[in-house]
Amino acid sequence: MSFFGAGRSQSAPQGQVDQGRLVEAQMELEMVSDLFNRIVSSCHAKCISSRYAESPELNKGEGVCIDRCVAKYFAANEKVQTVLQAAQKAGGNVGGF
Amino acid sequence: MDASAMNPATAAAFEGMMQQKQMKEFMSLYSNLVERCFTSCCNDFTSKALSSKEEACVNTCAEKFLKHSERVQNDLLTMRGARDPPQAKAQQR
C-alpha cells in the first residue's frame, strides 16, 4: 500500500535527515494507523454486540465475522483507491476547492 | 514505509516519530475504550459506584475490544503475508 518511495534514490547526505522522505514516511504511517483504527471501529460495530453479557472471549461467529469484515473493508478500500486515482487522472481536480 | 530508502539519520528520526505515534495511539485507545465501555455498560445512575453487573460488563467490554483488535491485526498481517510473501518477513518488526 505504499504510494511513495518507489524508485527514489537517496537525496540527502549520509549524516543529514532527509526531510522529504521523512514527511512521506510520516504521512504513510498516519494513513496506515488511521486505516487500522477505522477497521477496528467499523468491524467492532458490525460484528460484536454491545451486550457484553457473556465471556470476554470472542466466540466463533464473532471471529469469523471479524475476519470477513477486515477482508471486505480492505477490498472496499482498494476499490475506492482505484476510483479516486481514475478521477484524478481524468478530471485533475478531485477533492479540491 | 520502506526503510531501505532512508539514510541512517532519517531512519533514526522516523523511528523516534514512530515511538511518539505509538504512545499517542495508546492514549487514544485508552480514552476511546473508556468511553465505549461506559456508554455500553453504565446506564444505572441510582448510585455513584459501579454495580457488580456494570463492573462485569466493563471488564468484558474492555477485554473483548482488545481481543477484537488483536484479531484484526492478525488478519491484516495474514493478508499482507499472502499478498507479498518475501517482503512480509522483512517488514515485520
N, CA and C atoms of all chains as a GROMACS GRO file, in nm:
protein
  570
    1MET      N    1   0.083  -0.120   0.000
    1MET     CA    2   0.000   0.000   0.000
    1MET      C    3   0.087   0.125   0.000
    2SER      N    4   0.207   0.111  -0.056
    2SER     CA    5   0.299   0.225  -0.048
    2SER      C    6   0.282   0.314  -0.170
    3PHE      N    7   0.246   0.439  -0.148
    3PHE     CA    8   0.233   0.532  -0.259
    3PHE      C    9   0.367   0.593  -0.294
    4PHE      N   10   0.450   0.606  -0.194
    4PHE     CA   11   0.572   0.686  -0.211
    4PHE      C   12   0.696   0.599  -0.208
    5GLY      N   13   0.806   0.660  -0.245
    5GLY     CA   14   0.936   0.597  -0.220
    5GLY      C   15   0.982   0.500  -0.325
    6ALA      N   16   0.894   0.457  -0.415
    6ALA     CA   17   0.937   0.358  -0.514
    6ALA      C   18   1.033   0.423  -0.613
    7GLY      N   19   1.151   0.366  -0.623
    7GLY     CA   20   1.246   0.413  -0.724
    7GLY      C   21   1.319   0.540  -0.688
    8ARG      N   22   1.304   0.587  -0.563
    8ARG     CA   23   1.375   0.710  -0.525
    8ARG      C   24   1.519   0.680  -0.487
    9SER      N   25   1.610   0.763  -0.533
    9SER     CA   26   1.748   0.745  -0.486
    9SER      C   27   1.766   0.832  -0.363
   10GLN      N   28   1.870   0.805  -0.289
   10GLN     CA   29   1.896   0.884  -0.168
   10GLN      C   30   1.932   1.026  -0.208
   11SER      N   31   1.858   1.122  -0.156
   11SER     CA   32   1.884   1.259  -0.198
   11SER      C   33   1.956   1.340  -0.091
   12ALA      N   34   1.968   1.286   0.030
   12ALA     CA   35   2.036   1.363   0.134
   12ALA      C   36   2.167   1.294   0.170
   13PRO      N   37   2.265   1.374   0.208
   13PRO     CA   38   2.393   1.316   0.250
   13PRO      C   39   2.374   1.229   0.374
   14GLN      N   40   2.467   1.138   0.395
   14GLN     CA   41   2.454   1.036   0.497
   14GLN      C   42   2.414   1.089   0.634
   15GLY      N   43   2.478   1.197   0.680
   15GLY     CA   44   2.452   1.239   0.817
   15GLY      C   45   2.325   1.319   0.834
   16GLN      N   46   2.264   1.362   0.724
   16GLN     CA   47   2.151   1.454   0.736
   16GLN      C   48   2.018   1.384   0.723
   17VAL      N   49   1.921   1.440   0.796
   17VAL     CA   50   1.785   1.386   0.787
   17VAL      C   51   1.722   1.429   0.655
   18ASP      N   52   1.676   1.335   0.579
   18ASP     CA   53   1.608   1.364   0.454
   18ASP      C   54   1.463   1.401   0.483
   19GLN      N   55   1.440   1.532   0.495
   19GLN     CA   56   1.307   1.578   0.536
   19GLN      C   57   1.196   1.530   0.444
   20GLY      N   58   1.224   1.535   0.316
   20GLY     CA   59   1.122   1.493   0.219
   20GLY      C   60   1.079   1.350   0.244
   21ARG      N   61   1.178   1.262   0.258
   21ARG     CA   62   1.150   1.121   0.281
   21ARG      C   63   1.078   1.100   0.414
   22LEU      N   64   1.122   1.180   0.514
   22LEU     CA   65   1.064   1.168   0.648
   22LEU      C   66   0.916   1.204   0.646
   23VAL      N   67   0.885   1.312   0.576
   23VAL     CA   68   0.746   1.357   0.568
   23VAL      C   69   0.661   1.253   0.496
   24GLU      N   70   0.714   1.196   0.387
   24GLU     CA   71   0.641   1.091   0.316
   24GLU      C   72   0.612   0.974   0.408
   25ALA      N   73   0.717   0.932   0.479
   25ALA     CA   74   0.702   0.817   0.568
   25ALA      C   75   0.601   0.848   0.679
   26GLN      N   76   0.605   0.972   0.728
   26GLN     CA   77   0.511   1.012   0.832
   26GLN      C   78   0.367   1.006   0.782
   27MET      N   79   0.347   1.056   0.660
   27MET     CA   80   0.212   1.054   0.603
   27MET      C   81   0.163   0.911   0.584
   28GLU      N   82   0.255   0.826   0.539
   28GLU     CA   83   0.215   0.688   0.520
   28GLU      C   84   0.182   0.622   0.653
   29LEU      N   85   0.262   0.651   0.754
   29LEU     CA   86   0.236   0.597   0.888
   29LEU      C   87   0.100   0.642   0.938
   30GLU      N   88   0.069   0.770   0.920
   30GLU     CA   89  -0.060   0.824   0.962
   30GLU      C   90  -0.174   0.751   0.893
   31MET      N   91  -0.157   0.730   0.763
   31MET     CA   92  -0.263   0.666   0.687
   31MET      C   93  -0.287   0.523   0.732
   32VAL      N   94  -0.178   0.450   0.749
   32VAL     CA   95  -0.190   0.311   0.791
   32VAL      C   96  -0.255   0.302   0.929
   33SER      N   97  -0.209   0.390   1.017
   33SER     CA   98  -0.261   0.391   1.152
   33SER      C   99  -0.410   0.426   1.153
   34ASP      N  100  -0.446   0.525   1.073
   34ASP     CA  101  -0.586   0.567   1.063
   34ASP      C  102  -0.671   0.455   1.006
   35LEU      N  103  -0.620   0.389   0.902
   35LEU     CA  104  -0.693   0.277   0.841
   35LEU      C  105  -0.717   0.168   0.944
   36PHE      N  106  -0.615   0.134   1.019
   36PHE     CA  107  -0.628   0.031   1.120
   36PHE      C  108  -0.736   0.067   1.221
   37ASN      N  109  -0.732   0.190   1.270
   37ASN     CA  110  -0.831   0.232   1.370
   37ASN      C  111  -0.972   0.227   1.314
   38ARG      N  112  -0.986   0.268   1.188
   38ARG     CA  113  -1.120   0.265   1.129
   38ARG      C  114  -1.170   0.123   1.111
   39ILE      N  115  -1.081   0.032   1.070
   39ILE     CA  116  -1.123  -0.107   1.054
   39ILE      C  117  -1.167  -0.164   1.188
   40VAL      N  118  -1.085  -0.139   1.290
   40VAL     CA  119  -1.120  -0.190   1.423
   40VAL      C  120  -1.257  -0.137   1.465
   41SER      N  121  -1.277  -0.010   1.447
   41SER     CA  122  -1.401   0.052   1.490
   41SER      C  123  -1.521   0.000   1.410
   42SER      N  124  -1.510  -0.002   1.279
   42SER     CA  125  -1.621  -0.046   1.194
   42SER      C  126  -1.655  -0.191   1.218
   43CYS      N  127  -1.553  -0.275   1.224
   43CYS     CA  128  -1.580  -0.418   1.239
   43CYS      C  129  -1.631  -0.451   1.380
   44HIS      N  130  -1.590  -0.372   1.476
   44HIS     CA  131  -1.646  -0.391   1.610
   44HIS      C  132  -1.794  -0.361   1.609
   45ALA      N  133  -1.831  -0.252   1.543
   45ALA     CA  134  -1.973  -0.214   1.535
   45ALA      C  135  -2.053  -0.321   1.462
   46LYS      N  136  -1.993  -0.380   1.358
   46LYS     CA  137  -2.068  -0.475   1.277
   46LYS      C  138  -2.072  -0.616   1.334
   47CYS      N  139  -1.972  -0.653   1.410
   47CYS     CA  140  -1.960  -0.794   1.447
   47CYS      C  141  -1.982  -0.825   1.594
   48ILE      N  142  -1.964  -0.726   1.678
   48ILE     CA  143  -1.967  -0.754   1.822
   48ILE      C  144  -2.083  -0.681   1.886
   49SER      N  145  -2.171  -0.758   1.947
   49SER     CA  146  -2.288  -0.695   2.010
   49SER      C  147  -2.244  -0.623   2.135
   50SER      N  148  -2.319  -0.518   2.171
   50SER     CA  149  -2.278  -0.437   2.285
   50SER      C  150  -2.332  -0.488   2.417
   51ARG      N  151  -2.378  -0.612   2.418
   51ARG     CA  152  -2.441  -0.652   2.544
   51ARG      C  153  -2.340  -0.700   2.646
   52TYR      N  154  -2.227  -0.756   2.598
   52TYR     CA  155  -2.118  -0.795   2.689
   52TYR      C  156  -2.166  -0.881   2.806
   53ALA      N  157  -2.265  -0.965   2.779
   53ALA     CA  158  -2.317  -1.045   2.889
   53ALA      C  159  -2.234  -1.170   2.911
   54GLU      N  160  -2.174  -1.220   2.802
   54GLU     CA  161  -2.104  -1.349   2.816
   54GLU      C  162  -1.956  -1.329   2.843
   55SER      N  163  -1.879  -1.429   2.807
   55SER     CA  164  -1.736  -1.426   2.837
   55SER      C  165  -1.666  -1.322   2.750
   56PRO      N  166  -1.550  -1.275   2.797
   56PRO     CA  167  -1.474  -1.178   2.718
   56PRO      C  168  -1.408  -1.239   2.595
   57GLU      N  169  -1.414  -1.371   2.581
   57GLU     CA  170  -1.354  -1.434   2.464
   57GLU      C  171  -1.442  -1.410   2.342
   58LEU      N  172  -1.380  -1.404   2.227
   58LEU     CA  173  -1.457  -1.393   2.102
   58LEU      C  174  -1.514  -1.530   2.071
   59ASN      N  175  -1.645  -1.538   2.048
   59ASN     CA  176  -1.697  -1.669   2.008
   59ASN      C  177  -1.668  -1.689   1.860
   60LYS      N  178  -1.696  -1.812   1.813
   60LYS     CA  179  -1.654  -1.847   1.677
   60LYS      C  180  -1.720  -1.756   1.573
   61GLY      N  181  -1.850  -1.729   1.592
   61GLY     CA  182  -1.921  -1.643   1.498
   61GLY      C  183  -1.859  -1.506   1.487
   62GLU      N  184  -1.825  -1.450   1.602
   62GLU     CA  185  -1.764  -1.316   1.604
   62GLU      C  186  -1.629  -1.319   1.533
   63GLY      N  187  -1.552  -1.424   1.560
   63GLY     CA  188  -1.420  -1.437   1.499
   63GLY      C  189  -1.427  -1.439   1.347
   64VAL      N  190  -1.518  -1.523   1.299
   64VAL     CA  191  -1.533  -1.536   1.154
   64VAL      C  192  -1.583  -1.404   1.094
   65CYS      N  193  -1.676  -1.341   1.164
   65CYS     CA  194  -1.730  -1.213   1.117
   65CYS      C  195  -1.617  -1.110   1.104
   66ILE      N  196  -1.530  -1.106   1.205
   66ILE     CA  197  -1.419  -1.010   1.202
   66ILE      C  198  -1.327  -1.037   1.084
   67ASP      N  199  -1.292  -1.165   1.064
   67ASP     CA  200  -1.203  -1.199   0.953
   67ASP      C  201  -1.261  -1.150   0.821
   68ARG      N  202  -1.390  -1.177   0.803
   68ARG     CA  203  -1.453  -1.138   0.677
   68ARG      C  204  -1.465  -0.988   0.665
   69CYS      N  205  -1.497  -0.925   0.777
   69CYS     CA  206  -1.512  -0.779   0.779
   69CYS      C  207  -1.382  -0.711   0.738
   70VAL      N  208  -1.271  -0.758   0.794
   70VAL     CA  209  -1.140  -0.699   0.762
   70VAL      C  210  -1.112  -0.712   0.613
   71ALA      N  211  -1.134  -0.833   0.560
   71ALA     CA  212  -1.108  -0.856   0.418
   71ALA      C  213  -1.194  -0.766   0.332
   72LYS      N  214  -1.321  -0.754   0.369
   72LYS     CA  215  -1.413  -0.671   0.291
   72LYS      C  216  -1.376  -0.523   0.298
   73TYR      N  217  -1.340  -0.480   0.416
   73TYR     CA  218  -1.303  -0.339   0.432
   73TYR      C  219  -1.185  -0.306   0.344
   74PHE      N  220  -1.086  -0.396   0.346
   74PHE     CA  221  -0.967  -0.376   0.266
   74PHE      C  222  -1.000  -0.372   0.118
   75ALA      N  223  -1.088  -0.464   0.077
   75ALA     CA  224  -1.130  -0.468  -0.063
   75ALA      C  225  -1.200  -0.338  -0.102
   76ALA      N  226  -1.287  -0.291  -0.014
   76ALA     CA  227  -1.357  -0.165  -0.040
   76ALA      C  228  -1.257  -0.051  -0.048
   77ASN      N  229  -1.158  -0.055   0.040
   77ASN     CA  230  -1.053   0.048   0.041
   77ASN      C  231  -0.981   0.053  -0.093
   78GLU      N  232  -0.946  -0.064  -0.146
   78GLU     CA  233  -0.875  -0.068  -0.272
   78GLU      C  234  -0.962  -0.021  -0.386
   79LYS      N  235  -1.090  -0.059  -0.380
   79LYS     CA  236  -1.184  -0.017  -0.483
   79LYS      C  237  -1.193   0.136  -0.488
   80VAL      N  238  -1.208   0.196  -0.371
   80VAL     CA  239  -1.219   0.343  -0.365
   80VAL      C  240  -1.091   0.407  -0.416
   81GLN      N  241  -0.977   0.349  -0.381
   81GLN     CA  242  -0.848   0.397  -0.428
   81GLN      C  243  -0.845   0.402  -0.580
   82THR      N  244  -0.891   0.292  -0.642
   82THR     CA  245  -0.894   0.284  -0.788
   82THR      C  246  -0.980   0.395  -0.846
   83VAL      N  247  -1.099   0.412  -0.788
   83VAL     CA  248  -1.192   0.513  -0.838
   83VAL      C  249  -1.130   0.652  -0.825
   84LEU      N  250  -1.069   0.679  -0.711
   84LEU     CA  251  -1.010   0.812  -0.689
   84LEU      C  252  -0.895   0.838  -0.785
   85GLN      N  253  -0.812   0.738  -0.804
   85GLN     CA  254  -0.698   0.755  -0.894
   85GLN      C  255  -0.744   0.782  -1.036
   86ALA      N  256  -0.850   0.710  -1.077
   86ALA     CA  257  -0.904   0.732  -1.211
   86ALA      C  258  -0.962   0.872  -1.223
   87ALA      N  259  -1.032   0.916  -1.120
   87ALA     CA  260  -1.091   1.050  -1.122
   87ALA      C  261  -0.984   1.157  -1.127
   88GLN      N  262  -0.876   1.136  -1.052
   88GLN     CA  263  -0.767   1.232  -1.052
   88GLN      C  264  -0.704   1.241  -1.189
   89LYS      N  265  -0.686   1.124  -1.251
   89LYS     CA  266  -0.623   1.121  -1.383
   89LYS      C  267  -0.711   1.192  -1.486
   90ALA      N  268  -0.842   1.167  -1.476
   90ALA     CA  269  -0.934   1.223  -1.573
   90ALA      C  270  -0.957   1.373  -1.551
   91GLY      N  271  -1.015   1.405  -1.434
   91GLY     CA  272  -1.054   1.544  -1.412
   91GLY      C  273  -0.941   1.632  -1.363
   92GLY      N  274  -0.856   1.578  -1.277
   92GLY     CA  275  -0.744   1.656  -1.225
   92GLY      C  276  -0.777   1.748  -1.110
   93ASN      N  277  -0.906   1.757  -1.070
   93ASN     CA  278  -0.937   1.849  -0.960
   93ASN      C  279  -1.027   1.781  -0.859
   94VAL      N  280  -0.974   1.672  -0.803
   94VAL     CA  281  -1.055   1.593  -0.710
   94VAL      C  282  -1.028   1.636  -0.566
   95GLY      N  283  -1.133   1.660  -0.493
   95GLY     CA  284  -1.117   1.692  -0.351
   95GLY      C  285  -1.060   1.830  -0.326
   96GLY      N  286  -1.057   1.912  -0.429
   96GLY     CA  287  -1.004   2.048  -0.412
   96GLY      C  288  -1.115   2.149  -0.397
   97PHE      N  289  -1.079   2.275  -0.411
   97PHE     CA  290  -1.180   2.380  -0.392
   97PHE      C  291  -1.222   2.443  -0.524
   98MET      N  292   0.616   0.210   0.393
   98MET     CA  293   0.717   0.259   0.488
   98MET      C  294   0.844   0.179   0.474
   99ASP      N  295   0.899   0.184   0.352
   99ASP     CA  296   1.018   0.107   0.321
   99ASP      C  297   1.139   0.179   0.375
  100ALA      N  298   1.197   0.125   0.480
  100ALA     CA  299   1.309   0.193   0.546
  100ALA      C  300   1.438   0.180   0.469
  101SER      N  301   1.441   0.099   0.365
  101SER     CA  302   1.568   0.080   0.295
  101SER      C  303   1.605   0.202   0.212
  102ALA      N  304   1.507   0.290   0.184
  102ALA     CA  305   1.538   0.409   0.105
  102ALA      C  306   1.583   0.526   0.193
  103MET      N  307   1.595   0.504   0.324
  103MET     CA  308   1.634   0.612   0.415
  103MET      C  309   1.779   0.598   0.457
  104ASN      N  310   1.845   0.712   0.469
  104ASN     CA  311   1.979   0.706   0.528
  104ASN      C  312   1.964   0.690   0.680
  105PRO      N  313   2.071   0.655   0.750
  105PRO     CA  314   2.060   0.627   0.895
  105PRO      C  315   1.998   0.741   0.976
  106ALA      N  316   2.034   0.865   0.940
  106ALA     CA  317   1.980   0.979   1.018
  106ALA      C  318   1.828   0.986   1.001
  107THR      N  319   1.784   0.967   0.878
  107THR     CA  320   1.640   0.971   0.852
  107THR      C  321   1.570   0.855   0.920
  108ALA      N  322   1.631   0.738   0.912
  108ALA     CA  323   1.571   0.620   0.976
  108ALA      C  324   1.557   0.641   1.126
  109ALA      N  325   1.658   0.702   1.186
  109ALA     CA  326   1.652   0.728   1.330
  109ALA      C  327   1.541   0.828   1.362
  110ALA      N  328   1.531   0.932   1.280
  110ALA     CA  329   1.425   1.031   1.300
  110ALA      C  330   1.288   0.966   1.286
  111PHE      N  331   1.276   0.878   1.188
  111PHE     CA  332   1.149   0.809   1.166
  111PHE      C  333   1.115   0.720   1.285
  112GLU      N  334   1.215   0.651   1.334
  112GLU     CA  335   1.196   0.563   1.450
  112GLU      C  336   1.144   0.643   1.569
  113GLY      N  337   1.204   0.759   1.593
  113GLY     CA  338   1.160   0.846   1.704
  113GLY      C  339   1.016   0.889   1.687
  114MET      N  340   0.983   0.922   1.563
  114MET     CA  341   0.848   0.966   1.531
  114MET      C  342   0.748   0.853   1.553
  115MET      N  343   0.789   0.732   1.513
  115MET     CA  344   0.703   0.617   1.527
  115MET      C  345   0.675   0.588   1.674
  116GLN      N  346   0.777   0.602   1.758
  116GLN     CA  347   0.758   0.578   1.900
  116GLN      C  348   0.660   0.677   1.960
  117GLN      N  349   0.673   0.803   1.917
  117GLN     CA  350   0.581   0.905   1.965
  117GLN      C  351   0.439   0.874   1.922
  118LYS      N  352   0.427   0.830   1.799
  118LYS     CA  353   0.297   0.795   1.743
  118LYS      C  354   0.235   0.680   1.821
  119GLN      N  355   0.317   0.581   1.854
  119GLN     CA  356   0.267   0.466   1.929
  119GLN      C  357   0.215   0.508   2.065
  120MET      N  358   0.286   0.599   2.130
  120MET     CA  359   0.241   0.648   2.260
  120MET      C  360   0.107   0.718   2.247
  121LYS      N  361   0.098   0.803   2.146
  121LYS     CA  362  -0.027   0.876   2.122
  121LYS      C  363  -0.141   0.779   2.094
  122GLU      N  364  -0.113   0.678   2.014
  122GLU     CA  365  -0.213   0.578   1.978
  122GLU      C  366  -0.263   0.506   2.103
  123PHE      N  367  -0.170   0.472   2.190
  123PHE     CA  368  -0.208   0.401   2.311
  123PHE      C  369  -0.301   0.487   2.396
  124MET      N  370  -0.268   0.615   2.407
  124MET     CA  371  -0.353   0.704   2.487
  124MET      C  372  -0.491   0.720   2.425
  125SER      N  373  -0.495   0.725   2.291
  125SER     CA  374  -0.625   0.731   2.223
  125SER      C  375  -0.705   0.606   2.248
  126LEU      N  376  -0.637   0.493   2.238
  126LEU     CA  377  -0.704   0.365   2.260
  126LEU      C  378  -0.768   0.364   2.398
  127TYR      N  379  -0.691   0.405   2.496
  127TYR     CA  380  -0.738   0.406   2.633
  127TYR      C  381  -0.862   0.493   2.648
  128SER      N  382  -0.854   0.619   2.603
  128SER     CA  383  -0.968   0.710   2.619
  128SER      C  384  -1.092   0.660   2.544
  129ASN      N  385  -1.071   0.615   2.421
  129ASN     CA  386  -1.186   0.568   2.343
  129ASN      C  387  -1.251   0.446   2.404
  130LEU      N  388  -1.165   0.358   2.458
  130LEU     CA  389  -1.217   0.237   2.518
  130LEU      C  390  -1.300   0.268   2.642
  131VAL      N  391  -1.251   0.361   2.723
  131VAL     CA  392  -1.328   0.401   2.841
  131VAL      C  393  -1.464   0.453   2.799
  132GLU      N  394  -1.466   0.540   2.702
  132GLU     CA  395  -1.593   0.599   2.658
  132GLU      C  396  -1.685   0.493   2.602
  133ARG      N  397  -1.628   0.405   2.521
  133ARG     CA  398  -1.707   0.299   2.459
  133ARG      C  399  -1.773   0.211   2.564
  134CYS      N  400  -1.692   0.167   2.661
  134CYS     CA  401  -1.745   0.074   2.761
  134CYS      C  402  -1.840   0.145   2.858
  135PHE      N  403  -1.809   0.269   2.889
  135PHE     CA  404  -1.901   0.346   2.974
  135PHE      C  405  -2.037   0.359   2.904
  136THR      N  406  -2.034   0.396   2.778
  136THR     CA  407  -2.158   0.417   2.704
  136THR      C  408  -2.241   0.288   2.695
  137SER      N  409  -2.172   0.175   2.672
  137SER     CA  410  -2.246   0.049   2.660
  137SER      C  411  -2.295  -0.004   2.792
  138CYS      N  412  -2.216   0.014   2.896
  138CYS     CA  413  -2.241  -0.060   3.019
  138CYS      C  414  -2.304   0.018   3.134
  139CYS      N  415  -2.278   0.148   3.138
  139CYS     CA  416  -2.316   0.220   3.259
  139CYS      C  417  -2.442   0.303   3.237
  140ASN      N  418  -2.555   0.242   3.272
  140ASN     CA  419  -2.681   0.312   3.248
  140ASN      C  420  -2.766   0.328   3.372
  141ASP      N  421  -2.711   0.290   3.487
  141ASP     CA  422  -2.788   0.293   3.610
  141ASP      C  423  -2.734   0.400   3.703
  142PHE      N  424  -2.800   0.512   3.705
  142PHE     CA  425  -2.748   0.624   3.785
  142PHE      C  426  -2.821   0.642   3.917
  143THR      N  427  -2.867   0.530   3.973
  143THR     CA  428  -2.925   0.536   4.108
  143THR      C  429  -2.814   0.532   4.212
  144SER      N  430  -2.691   0.512   4.167
  144SER     CA  431  -2.578   0.505   4.260
  144SER      C  432  -2.454   0.562   4.195
  145LYS      N  433  -2.359   0.607   4.279
  145LYS     CA  434  -2.233   0.659   4.225
  145LYS      C  435  -2.138   0.547   4.188
  146ALA      N  436  -2.144   0.437   4.264
  146ALA     CA  437  -2.049   0.329   4.240
  146ALA      C  438  -2.098   0.239   4.128
  147LEU      N  439  -2.006   0.168   4.064
  147LEU     CA  440  -2.044   0.071   3.963
  147LEU      C  441  -2.113  -0.047   4.031
  148SER      N  442  -2.226  -0.088   3.977
  148SER     CA  443  -2.289  -0.210   4.028
  148SER      C  444  -2.205  -0.328   3.981
  149SER      N  445  -2.226  -0.445   4.042
  149SER     CA  446  -2.143  -0.559   4.003
  149SER      C  447  -2.170  -0.598   3.858
  150LYS      N  448  -2.292  -0.577   3.814
  150LYS     CA  449  -2.326  -0.607   3.674
  150LYS      C  450  -2.250  -0.513   3.580
  151GLU      N  451  -2.248  -0.387   3.618
  151GLU     CA  452  -2.179  -0.288   3.536
  151GLU      C  453  -2.029  -0.316   3.534
  152GLU      N  454  -1.977  -0.354   3.650
  152GLU     CA  455  -1.834  -0.383   3.659
  152GLU      C  456  -1.796  -0.500   3.569
  153ALA      N  457  -1.876  -0.606   3.574
  153ALA     CA  458  -1.850  -0.723   3.490
  153ALA      C  459  -1.860  -0.684   3.343
  154CYS      N  460  -1.959  -0.601   3.313
  154CYS     CA  461  -1.980  -0.556   3.175
  154CYS      C  462  -1.860  -0.478   3.124
  155VAL      N  463  -1.811  -0.386   3.206
  155VAL     CA  464  -1.696  -0.304   3.165
  155VAL      C  465  -1.573  -0.393   3.143
  156ASN      N  466  -1.551  -0.488   3.234
  156ASN     CA  467  -1.440  -0.582   3.218
  156ASN      C  468  -1.449  -0.656   3.086
  157THR      N  469  -1.568  -0.712   3.063
  157THR     CA  470  -1.589  -0.788   2.941
  157THR      C  471  -1.570  -0.700   2.818
  158CYS      N  472  -1.628  -0.581   2.825
  158CYS     CA  473  -1.619  -0.487   2.714
  158CYS      C  474  -1.474  -0.458   2.677
  159ALA      N  475  -1.395  -0.423   2.779
  159ALA     CA  476  -1.255  -0.386   2.753
  159ALA      C  477  -1.176  -0.504   2.699
  160GLU      N  478  -1.190  -0.619   2.766
  160GLU     CA  479  -1.115  -0.736   2.720
  160GLU      C  480  -1.154  -0.778   2.580
  161LYS      N  481  -1.283  -0.775   2.556
  161LYS     CA  482  -1.332  -0.816   2.425
  161LYS      C  483  -1.280  -0.724   2.316
  162PHE      N  484  -1.279  -0.595   2.344
  162PHE     CA  485  -1.230  -0.500   2.245
  162PHE      C  486  -1.083  -0.527   2.213
  163LEU      N  487  -1.005  -0.555   2.318
  163LEU     CA  488  -0.862  -0.581   2.295
  163LEU      C  489  -0.843  -0.708   2.213
  164LYS      N  490  -0.924  -0.811   2.242
  164LYS     CA  491  -0.913  -0.935   2.165
  164LYS      C  492  -0.954  -0.911   2.020
  165HIS      N  493  -1.055  -0.831   2.003
  165HIS     CA  494  -1.103  -0.798   1.870
  165HIS      C  495  -0.993  -0.725   1.792
  166SER      N  496  -0.931  -0.628   1.857
  166SER     CA  497  -0.825  -0.550   1.795
  166SER      C  498  -0.708  -0.640   1.754
  167GLU      N  499  -0.676  -0.735   1.842
  167GLU     CA  500  -0.568  -0.830   1.814
  167GLU      C  501  -0.602  -0.914   1.692
  168ARG      N  502  -0.728  -0.956   1.682
  168ARG     CA  503  -0.769  -1.038   1.569
  168ARG      C  504  -0.758  -0.961   1.438
  169VAL      N  505  -0.800  -0.835   1.441
  169VAL     CA  506  -0.788  -0.751   1.321
  169VAL      C  507  -0.642  -0.740   1.279
  170GLN      N  508  -0.553  -0.718   1.378
  170GLN     CA  509  -0.410  -0.708   1.348
  170GLN      C  510  -0.360  -0.834   1.280
  171ASN      N  511  -0.398  -0.950   1.337
  171ASN     CA  512  -0.354  -1.076   1.279
  171ASN      C  513  -0.407  -1.096   1.138
  172ASP      N  514  -0.532  -1.059   1.118
  172ASP     CA  515  -0.592  -1.071   0.984
  172ASP      C  516  -0.516  -0.984   0.884
  173LEU      N  517  -0.483  -0.863   0.924
  173LEU     CA  518  -0.411  -0.773   0.832
  173LEU      C  519  -0.272  -0.828   0.801
  174LEU      N  520  -0.205  -0.882   0.903
  174LEU     CA  521  -0.072  -0.940   0.880
  174LEU      C  522  -0.081  -1.059   0.786
  175THR      N  523  -0.184  -1.142   0.808
  175THR     CA  524  -0.204  -1.258   0.722
  175THR      C  525  -0.229  -1.214   0.579
  176MET      N  526  -0.313  -1.114   0.563
  176MET     CA  527  -0.345  -1.065   0.429
  176MET      C  528  -0.221  -1.011   0.360
  177ARG      N  529  -0.141  -0.936   0.437
  177ARG     CA  530  -0.021  -0.878   0.379
  177ARG      C  531   0.080  -0.988   0.346
  178GLY      N  532   0.084  -1.089   0.432
  178GLY     CA  533   0.174  -1.202   0.407
  178GLY      C  534   0.136  -1.277   0.282
  179ALA      N  535   0.006  -1.289   0.259
  179ALA     CA  536  -0.041  -1.361   0.140
  179ALA      C  537  -0.015  -1.279   0.014
  180ARG      N  538  -0.020  -1.149   0.031
  180ARG     CA  539  -0.006  -1.059  -0.084
  180ARG      C  540   0.139  -1.054  -0.134
  181ASP      N  541   0.234  -1.025  -0.042
  181ASP     CA  542   0.374  -1.022  -0.085
  181ASP      C  543   0.462  -1.096   0.014
  182PRO      N  544   0.470  -1.226   0.000
  182PRO     CA  545   0.540  -1.311   0.099
  182PRO      C  546   0.686  -1.276   0.125
  183PRO      N  547   0.770  -1.248   0.025
  183PRO     CA  548   0.912  -1.230   0.059
  183PRO      C  549   0.937  -1.107   0.147
  184GLN      N  550   0.862  -0.998   0.120
  184GLN     CA  551   0.889  -0.876   0.196
  184GLN      C  552   0.826  -0.877   0.333
  185ALA      N  553   0.720  -0.956   0.347
  185ALA     CA  554   0.643  -0.950   0.472
  185ALA      C  555   0.731  -0.978   0.593
  186LYS      N  556   0.817  -1.079   0.578
  186LYS     CA  557   0.903  -1.114   0.691
  186LYS      C  558   0.998  -0.999   0.726
  187ALA      N  559   1.051  -0.937   0.622
  187ALA     CA  560   1.150  -0.830   0.645
  187ALA      C  561   1.084  -0.709   0.709
  188GLN      N  562   0.959  -0.681   0.673
  188GLN     CA  563   0.896  -0.560   0.723
  188GLN      C  564   0.833  -0.579   0.860
  189GLN      N  565   0.810  -0.702   0.899
  189GLN     CA  566   0.752  -0.724   1.031
  189GLN      C  567   0.855  -0.694   1.138
  190ARG      N  568   0.808  -0.623   1.242
  190ARG     CA  569   0.907  -0.585   1.346
  190ARG      C  570   0.899  -0.681   1.463
   0.00000   0.00000   0.00000
